[in-house]
């Protein structure tokens, strides 16, 4: 069973694509930890492009600070899922990251279409991960 089978529109995410590619490479369905690591390896540089695009803009320093925090949070979340697996606290970390990125767009005045598109895409990826983790949490 795919870790993303319970997520609506997951087939349109990088996470779903990564899961399919990892399945081809490994011959077995990848663990949620493996998919999360792959997605976060993608998300870090993608978010860095926003920092580059927004450099010199009025809110550029704030954007860089928020994205730096988001990147740190994603690294911590990756460690949490690798150490503890799917837990409610890990799912909430990913949900908080998605919320922070949405706030970034709403509150900093980011208007560059490429920046908006990149952040929106990453929010979708992070929400897909949060949903997959929530679905994978073992029953108590």
Backbone as a printed PyTorch tensor [residue, N CA C, xyz], in Angstrom:
tensor([[[ 0.8420, -1.1870,  0.0000],
         [ 0.0000,  0.0000,  0.0000],
         [ 0.8810,  1.2420,  0.0000]],

        [[ 0.6120,  2.1520, -0.8630],
         [ 1.3740,  3.3870, -0.9800],
         [ 1.1650,  4.2690,  0.2430]],

        [[ 2.2200,  4.9220,  0.6950],
         [ 2.0580,  5.8230,  1.8400],
         [ 1.2190,  7.0250,  1.4880]],

        [[ 1.0580,  7.2990,  0.2130],
         [ 0.2710,  8.4460, -0.2220],
         [-1.0990,  8.0390, -0.7600]],

        [[-1.4960,  6.7940, -0.5520],
         [-2.7630,  6.3310, -1.1170],
         [-3.9720,  7.0360, -0.5150]],

        [[-3.8410,  7.5930,  0.6630],
         [-4.9690,  8.2610,  1.3090],
         [-4.9950,  9.7610,  1.0840]],

        [[-4.1010, 10.2740,  0.2720],
         [-4.0120, 11.7120,  0.0840],
         [-4.6340, 12.1030, -1.2480]],

        [[-5.5760, 13.0090, -1.1840],
         [-6.2100, 13.4990, -2.3990],
         [-5.1790, 14.2910, -3.2020]],

        [[-5.1460, 14.0460, -4.5020],
         [-4.2600, 14.7410, -5.4400],
         [-2.7810, 14.4830, -5.1910]],

        [[-2.4390, 13.4380, -4.4540],
         [-1.0290, 13.1500, -4.1920],
         [-0.2610, 12.8580, -5.4690]],

        [[-0.9660, 12.3780, -6.4980],
         [-0.2660, 12.0570, -7.7390],
         [ 0.3520, 13.2840, -8.3950]],

        [[-0.0240, 14.4680, -7.9320],
         [ 0.5130, 15.7020, -8.4960],
         [ 1.6120, 16.3080, -7.6330]],

        [[ 2.1300, 15.5540, -6.6860],
         [ 3.1640, 16.0880, -5.8020],
         [ 4.5200, 15.4790, -6.1450]],

        [[ 5.5490, 16.2010, -5.7700],
         [ 6.8980, 15.6650, -5.9060],
         [ 7.0280, 14.4200, -5.0340]],

        [[ 6.3790, 14.4330, -3.8610],
         [ 6.4550, 13.3000, -2.9410],
         [ 5.9450, 12.0220, -3.6010]],

        [[ 4.8300, 12.1070, -4.2960],
         [ 4.2860, 10.9290, -4.9720],
         [ 5.2320, 10.4700, -6.0850]],

        [[ 5.7670, 11.4230, -6.8260],
         [ 6.7240, 11.0760, -7.8750],
         [ 7.9590, 10.4110, -7.2640]],

        [[ 8.4660, 10.9820, -6.1660],
         [ 9.6510, 10.4240, -5.5120],
         [ 9.3820,  9.0060, -5.0230]],

        [[ 8.1900,  8.7920, -4.4740],
         [ 7.8450,  7.4500, -4.0010],
         [ 7.8870,  6.4540, -5.1520]],

        [[ 7.3230,  6.8220, -6.3060],
         [ 7.3270,  5.9350, -7.4720],
         [ 8.7490,  5.6600, -7.9580]],

        [[ 9.5680,  6.6990, -7.9890],
         [10.9510,  6.5190, -8.4490],
         [11.7610,  5.6630, -7.4730]],

        [[11.5600,  5.8820, -6.1780],
         [12.2590,  5.0620, -5.1920],
         [11.8190,  3.6020, -5.2880]],

        [[10.5400,  3.3830, -5.5710],
         [10.0370,  2.0210, -5.7520],
         [10.7450,  1.3540, -6.9310]],

        [[10.9190,  2.0940, -8.0220],
         [11.6300,  1.5450, -9.1810],
         [13.0730,  1.1930, -8.8200]],

        [[13.7320,  2.0620, -8.0780],
         [15.1340,  1.8440, -7.7250],
         [15.3230,  0.7250, -6.7080]],

        [[14.4450,  0.6960, -5.7250],
         [14.6250, -0.2410, -4.6190],
         [13.8940, -1.5590, -4.8140]],

        [[12.8860, -1.5580, -5.6780],
         [12.1360, -2.7800, -5.9050],
         [11.0770, -3.0570, -4.8480]],

        [[11.0490, -2.2620, -3.8110],
         [10.0400, -2.3960, -2.7550],
         [ 9.5410, -0.9980, -2.4170]],

        [[ 8.3520, -0.9230, -1.8820],
         [ 7.8010,  0.3770, -1.5070],
         [ 8.7200,  1.0330, -0.4780]],

        [[ 9.0960,  2.2740, -0.7130],
         [ 9.9860,  2.9460,  0.2320],
         [ 9.2540,  3.2790,  1.5340]],

        [[10.0260,  3.3840,  2.5810],
         [ 9.4530,  3.7840,  3.8630],
         [ 9.0790,  5.2560,  3.8080]],

        [[ 8.1850,  5.6460,  4.6800],
         [ 7.7900,  7.0510,  4.7280],
         [ 9.0060,  7.9210,  5.0410]],

        [[ 9.9210,  7.3970,  5.8690],
         [11.1310,  8.1510,  6.1930],
         [11.9580,  8.4330,  4.9510]],

        [[12.0570,  7.4540,  4.0840],
         [12.8530,  7.6070,  2.8580],
         [12.2180,  8.6470,  1.9280]],

        [[10.8940,  8.6040,  1.8110],
         [10.2070,  9.5760,  0.9590],
         [10.3540, 10.9790,  1.5410]],

        [[10.1930, 11.0950,  2.8590],
         [10.3270, 12.4060,  3.5080],
         [11.7260, 12.9620,  3.2800]],

        [[12.7560, 12.1370,  3.4610],
         [14.1240, 12.6090,  3.2350],
         [14.3060, 13.1110,  1.8050]],

        [[13.7440, 12.4030,  0.8400],
         [13.8610, 12.8070, -0.5610],
         [13.1540, 14.1340, -0.8150]],

        [[11.9490, 14.2780, -0.2610],
         [11.1950, 15.5130, -0.4520],
         [11.9110, 16.6820,  0.2050]],

        [[12.4720, 16.4750,  1.3900],
         [13.1410, 17.5710,  2.0800],
         [14.4550, 17.9450,  1.3980]],

        [[15.1000, 16.9830,  0.7660],
         [16.2890, 17.2880, -0.0170],
         [15.9160, 18.1910, -1.1900]],

        [[14.7260, 18.0110, -1.7220],
         [14.1930, 18.8440, -2.8090],
         [13.7420, 20.2050, -2.2830]],

        [[13.0670, 20.2270, -1.1330],
         [12.4620, 21.4580, -0.6100],
         [13.5020, 22.4970, -0.2000]],

        [[14.5970, 22.0630,  0.3980],
         [15.6140, 23.0180,  0.8630],
         [16.1290, 23.9240, -0.2510]],

        [[16.6780, 23.3560, -1.3170],
         [17.1460, 24.2020, -2.4190],
         [16.0170, 24.9670, -3.1170]],

        [[14.8330, 24.3640, -3.1930],
         [13.7070, 25.0700, -3.8210],
         [13.3900, 26.3400, -3.0400]],

        [[13.3850, 26.2450, -1.7300],
         [13.1130, 27.4290, -0.9060],
         [14.2520, 28.4360, -1.0010]],

        [[15.4640, 27.9500, -1.1720],
         [16.6020, 28.8630, -1.3030],
         [16.4610, 29.7240, -2.5520]],

        [[15.8000, 29.1950, -3.5900],
         [15.5880, 30.0130, -4.7890],
         [14.7140, 31.2160, -4.4810]],

        [[13.7870, 31.0560, -3.5340],
         [12.9310, 32.1790, -3.1370],
         [13.7710, 33.2570, -2.4720]],

        [[14.7080, 32.8410, -1.6080],
         [15.5880, 33.8070, -0.9520],
         [16.3590, 34.5880, -2.0030]],

        [[16.8650, 33.8870, -3.0140],
         [17.6240, 34.5380, -4.0880],
         [16.7470, 35.5020, -4.8820]],

        [[15.5320, 35.0580, -5.2060],
         [14.6300, 35.9090, -5.9920],
         [14.1910, 37.1510, -5.2240]],

        [[14.0760, 37.0270, -3.9170],
         [13.5750, 38.1380, -3.1040],
         [14.6910, 39.0350, -2.5650]],

        [[15.9470, 38.6590, -2.7870],
         [17.0640, 39.4830, -2.3130],
         [16.9510, 40.8740, -2.9090]],

        [[17.1230, 41.8780, -2.0760],
         [17.0570, 43.2520, -2.5360],
         [15.6560, 43.8290, -2.5280]],

        [[14.6450, 42.9760, -2.3830],
         [13.2620, 43.4570, -2.2850],
         [13.0370, 44.0020, -0.8750]],

        [[12.0280, 44.8410, -0.6670],
         [11.7960, 45.4190,  0.6530],
         [11.6900, 44.3780,  1.7700]],

        [[11.0750, 43.2460,  1.4940],
         [10.9020, 42.2330,  2.5320],
         [11.9550, 41.1220,  2.4340]],

        [[12.9950, 41.3340,  1.6350],
         [13.9900, 40.2940,  1.3800],
         [14.6250, 39.7120,  2.6240]],

        [[15.0100, 40.5480,  3.5800],
         [15.6490, 40.0510,  4.8000],
         [14.6790, 39.2120,  5.6190]],

        [[13.4370, 39.6510,  5.6930],
         [12.4270, 38.8900,  6.4350],
         [12.1500, 37.5550,  5.7590]],

        [[12.0590, 37.5570,  4.4390],
         [11.8470, 36.3210,  3.6930],
         [12.9880, 35.3480,  3.9720]],

        [[14.2250, 35.8340,  3.9120],
         [15.3850, 34.9820,  4.1680],
         [15.3430, 34.4100,  5.5800]],

        [[14.9460, 35.2230,  6.5490],
         [14.8780, 34.7550,  7.9370],
         [13.8120, 33.6790,  8.0890]],

        [[12.6230, 33.8980,  7.5310],
         [11.5430, 32.9210,  7.6470],
         [11.9160, 31.6240,  6.9460]],

        [[12.4990, 31.7230,  5.7640],
         [12.8670, 30.5080,  5.0400],
         [13.9950, 29.7750,  5.7590]],

        [[14.9100, 30.4940,  6.3510],
         [15.9450, 29.8470,  7.1620],
         [15.3410, 29.0570,  8.3100]],

        [[14.3480, 29.6480,  8.9630],
         [13.6630, 28.9550, 10.0530],
         [12.9150, 27.7290,  9.5330]],

        [[12.2380, 27.8770,  8.4050],
         [11.5040, 26.7550,  7.8100],
         [12.4730, 25.6250,  7.4480]],

        [[13.6140, 25.9690,  6.8580],
         [14.5920, 24.9420,  6.4960],
         [15.1030, 24.2180,  7.7410]],

        [[15.3340, 24.9560,  8.8180],
         [15.7610, 24.3230, 10.0780],
         [14.6700, 23.4130, 10.6220]],

        [[13.4210, 23.8840, 10.5660],
         [12.2960, 23.0770, 11.0400],
         [12.1490, 21.7950, 10.2130]],

        [[12.3420, 21.8980,  8.9040],
         [12.2430, 20.7150,  8.0560],
         [13.3570, 19.7130,  8.3670]],

        [[14.5530, 20.2100,  8.6450],
         [15.6530, 19.3200,  9.0250],
         [15.3390, 18.6200, 10.3390]],

        [[14.8050, 19.3730, 11.3070],
         [14.4310, 18.7800, 12.5970],
         [13.3210, 17.7520, 12.4050]],

        [[12.3310, 18.0690, 11.5730],
         [11.2250, 17.1440, 11.3300],
         [11.7280, 15.8590, 10.6770]],

        [[12.6830, 15.9870,  9.7730],
         [13.2680, 14.8100,  9.1420],
         [13.9440, 13.9220, 10.1850]],

        [[14.6720, 14.5500, 11.0900],
         [15.3060, 13.7840, 12.1680],
         [14.2800, 13.1080, 13.0640]],

        [[13.2020, 13.8240, 13.3710],
         [12.1570, 13.2490, 14.2220],
         [11.5200, 12.0230, 13.5780]],

        [[11.2200, 12.1210, 12.2780],
         [10.5720, 10.9750, 11.6320],
         [11.5370,  9.8070, 11.5150]],

        [[12.8180, 10.0950, 11.2980],
         [13.7920,  9.0090, 11.2300],
         [14.0010,  8.3520, 12.5880]],

        [[13.9420,  9.1320, 13.6630],
         [14.1590,  8.5770, 15.0050],
         [12.9100,  7.9450, 15.6100]],

        [[11.7430,  8.5430, 15.3480],
         [10.5350,  8.1100, 16.0480],
         [ 9.4260,  7.6040, 15.1420]],

        [[ 9.5850,  7.7370, 13.8270],
         [ 8.5500,  7.2900, 12.9140],
         [ 7.3760,  8.2500, 12.8800]],

        [[ 6.2680,  7.7440, 12.3890],
         [ 5.0580,  8.5650, 12.2540],
         [ 4.4140,  8.7580, 13.6230]],

        [[ 4.4390,  9.9790, 14.0970],
         [ 3.8220, 10.3230, 15.3770],
         [ 3.0080, 11.6020, 15.1990]],

        [[ 2.0570, 11.8250, 16.1130],
         [ 1.2900, 13.0770, 16.0040],
         [ 2.1760, 14.3220, 16.0700]],

        [[ 3.2310, 14.2960, 16.8880],
         [ 4.0800, 15.4840, 16.9860],
         [ 4.8380, 15.7510, 15.6870]],

        [[ 5.2580, 14.7050, 14.9910],
         [ 5.9410, 14.8930, 13.7070],
         [ 4.9690, 15.4720, 12.6840]],

        [[ 3.7570, 14.9530, 12.6440],
         [ 2.7520, 15.4810, 11.7160],
         [ 2.4700, 16.9460, 12.0160]],

        [[ 2.4350, 17.3080, 13.2990],
         [ 2.1520, 18.7060, 13.6450],
         [ 3.3110, 19.6190, 13.2690]],

        [[ 4.5420, 19.1290, 13.3210],
         [ 5.6910, 19.9370, 12.8840],
         [ 5.5520, 20.2540, 11.4000]],

        [[ 5.2190, 19.2610, 10.5980],
         [ 5.0540, 19.4960,  9.1660],
         [ 3.8880, 20.4420,  8.8940]],

        [[ 2.8010, 20.2920,  9.6250],
         [ 1.6650, 21.2020,  9.4600],
         [ 2.0490, 22.6290,  9.8240]],

        [[ 2.8480, 22.7920, 10.8860],
         [ 3.2940, 24.1230, 11.2970],
         [ 4.1940, 24.7490, 10.2350]],

        [[ 5.0550, 23.9480,  9.6210],
         [ 5.9210, 24.4530,  8.5510],
         [ 5.0680, 24.9440,  7.3800]],

        [[ 4.0670, 24.1720,  6.9930],
         [ 3.1820, 24.5920,  5.8960],
         [ 2.4690, 25.8920,  6.2510]],

        [[ 2.0390, 26.0020,  7.4980],
         [ 1.3690, 27.2270,  7.9470],
         [ 2.3240, 28.4160,  7.9070]],

        [[ 3.5600, 28.2120,  8.3480],
         [ 4.5530, 29.2930,  8.3270],
         [ 4.8460, 29.7510,  6.9050]],

        [[ 4.9060, 28.8080,  5.9750],
         [ 5.1510, 29.1750,  4.5780],
         [ 3.9600, 29.9390,  3.9930]],

        [[ 2.7550, 29.5300,  4.3660],
         [ 1.5710, 30.2580,  3.9020],
         [ 1.5670, 31.6760,  4.4570]],

        [[ 1.9810, 31.8180,  5.7100],
         [ 2.0810, 33.1360,  6.3390],
         [ 3.1360, 33.9810,  5.6350]],

        [[ 4.2190, 33.3470,  5.2140],
         [ 5.2710, 34.0440,  4.4850],
         [ 4.6870, 34.7680,  3.2830]],

        [[ 3.8440, 34.0750,  2.5400],
         [ 3.2460, 34.6900,  1.3520],
         [ 2.2690, 35.7960,  1.7270]],

        [[ 1.5110, 35.5720,  2.7760],
         [ 0.4750, 36.5330,  3.1440],
         [ 1.0310, 37.7870,  3.8120]],

        [[ 2.0870, 37.6380,  4.6050],
         [ 2.5250, 38.7400,  5.4590],
         [ 3.7860, 39.4810,  5.0300]],

        [[ 4.5180, 38.9840,  4.0630],
         [ 5.7960, 39.6290,  3.7350],
         [ 5.7570, 40.4270,  2.4390]],

        [[ 4.6890, 40.3490,  1.7250],
         [ 4.6120, 41.1050,  0.4810],
         [ 5.3520, 40.4650, -0.6680]],

        [[ 5.5730, 39.1530, -0.6080],
         [ 6.2080, 38.4500, -1.7190],
         [ 5.2660, 38.5250, -2.9110]],

        [[ 5.7510, 39.0940, -4.0020],
         [ 4.9050, 39.2500, -5.1770],
         [ 5.5010, 38.6120, -6.4370]],

        [[ 6.7770, 38.2960, -6.4040],
         [ 7.4110, 37.6690, -7.5530],
         [ 6.6730, 36.3600, -7.8650]],

        [[ 6.1430, 36.2190, -9.0910],
         [ 5.3670, 35.0200, -9.4230],
         [ 6.1370, 33.7190, -9.2230]],

        [[ 7.4320, 33.7260, -9.5100],
         [ 8.2250, 32.5070, -9.3140],
         [ 8.3450, 32.1760, -7.8230]],

        [[ 8.5070, 33.1980, -6.9810],
         [ 8.5740, 32.9730, -5.5340],
         [ 7.2590, 32.4210, -5.0210]],

        [[ 6.1640, 33.0370, -5.4440],
         [ 4.8370, 32.5950, -5.0040],
         [ 4.5960, 31.1510, -5.4400]],

        [[ 4.9270, 30.8480, -6.6850],
         [ 4.7380, 29.5000, -7.2050],
         [ 5.5850, 28.4830, -6.4320]],

        [[ 6.8380, 28.8160, -6.1550],
         [ 7.7250, 27.9050, -5.4300],
         [ 7.2080, 27.6510, -4.0260]],

        [[ 6.8550, 28.7050, -3.3150],
         [ 6.3650, 28.5300, -1.9440],
         [ 5.0590, 27.7380, -1.9450]],

        [[ 4.1770, 28.0290, -2.8770],
         [ 2.9040, 27.3050, -2.9640],
         [ 3.1400, 25.8200, -3.2180]],

        [[ 4.0830, 25.5150, -4.0900],
         [ 4.4260, 24.1160, -4.3890],
         [ 4.9700, 23.4220, -3.1460]],

        [[ 5.8620, 24.0780, -2.4260],
         [ 6.4370, 23.4700, -1.2220],
         [ 5.3680, 23.2970, -0.1470]],

        [[ 4.4550, 24.2440, -0.0170],
         [ 3.3500, 24.0950,  0.9430],
         [ 2.5580, 22.8290,  0.6070]],

        [[ 2.2790, 22.6160, -0.6670],
         [ 1.5700, 21.4060, -1.0740],
         [ 2.3340, 20.1410, -0.7250]],

        [[ 3.6440, 20.1630, -0.9420],
         [ 4.4730, 18.9970, -0.6120],
         [ 4.4710, 18.7280,  0.8920]],

        [[ 4.6440, 19.7860,  1.6650],
         [ 4.6950, 19.6280,  3.1250],
         [ 3.3360, 19.1650,  3.6490]],

        [[ 2.2490, 19.7000,  3.0920],
         [ 0.9190, 19.2360,  3.5020],
         [ 0.7020, 17.7710,  3.1420]],

        [[ 1.2080, 17.3400,  1.9840],
         [ 1.1000, 15.9320,  1.5940],
         [ 1.8550, 15.0450,  2.5780]],

        [[ 3.0290, 15.4890,  2.9760],
         [ 3.8020, 14.7250,  3.9580],
         [ 3.0610, 14.6630,  5.2900]],

        [[ 2.5360, 15.7890,  5.7520],
         [ 1.8040, 15.8180,  7.0230],
         [ 0.6150, 14.8570,  6.9750]],

        [[-0.1130, 14.8580,  5.8650],
         [-1.2590, 13.9610,  5.7260],
         [-0.8230, 12.4910,  5.7030]],

        [[ 0.2770, 12.2080,  4.9980],
         [ 0.7830, 10.8330,  4.9370],
         [ 1.2240, 10.3610,  6.3130]],

        [[ 1.8820, 11.2370,  7.0400],
         [ 2.3230, 10.8750,  8.3930],
         [ 1.1190, 10.6460,  9.2900]],

        [[ 0.1460, 11.5380,  9.2190],
         [-1.0590, 11.3900, 10.0400],
         [-1.7610, 10.0620,  9.7240]],

        [[-1.8050,  9.7030,  8.4450],
         [-2.4470,  8.4430,  8.0530],
         [-1.6370,  7.2260,  8.5120]],

        [[-0.3250,  7.3890,  8.6690],
         [ 0.5480,  6.2640,  9.0340],
         [ 0.7390,  6.1140, 10.5460]],

        [[ 0.1780,  7.0220, 11.3240],
         [ 0.3480,  6.9390, 12.7800],
         [-0.3280,  5.6670, 13.2740]],

        [[ 0.4490,  4.8310, 13.9720],
         [-0.1400,  3.5870, 14.4680],
         [-1.2430,  3.8750, 15.4990]],

        [[-2.2440,  3.0040, 15.4990],
         [-3.3140,  3.1570, 16.4810],
         [-2.7320,  2.9520, 17.8850]],

        [[-3.2120,  3.7650, 18.8250],
         [-2.6850,  3.6780, 20.1800],
         [-3.1390,  2.3930, 20.8510]]])
